[in-house]
Amino acid sequence: MVMKIEADECRAALTLIRRTIEDHCPPGVLPSEDRAVPL
């Protein structure tokens, strides 16, 4: 069974994960969103 996740839900989840990492790690650990997810 494959779960379908809407793009908005996925983006919200990734934003929450990113904020959590930024709160607990030094600055610069994560690349900018534009570099991490090129469109």
N, C-alpha and C positions, 0 to 999 in steps of 0.2 A: 504494500500500500504506500502510495506516494502522497505526502502532505503538500498542499499548495499554499505557499506563503505569498501574500500580496507584497508588492514592492514597498509600499508605505510602511507596512509592519516590519519588513526586513530593515529598512532604513532606520526606523525608530529603535529597533533592537541593537543595531550597530552603533547608533549614537549613544545609547545607554552604556554599552560595553566600552566605547571610546572614552566617555566621561569617567567611568570607573577606573580605567587604566590611567588616565591623566591625573586623577586624584591621588593615585598611589605610587606613581612612577615619576622620575625626574623629567623635566621638560625635554622635548626633542626625541623621546623614545619612539613615538609614533610619527610616521610621515603625515603630511597634510592630507585631508580627505581627497583633494583634487589629484594628488600624486598616487594615492592608494587605490582609487577607483576612477580611472580615466574613462571619460564618456566620449 
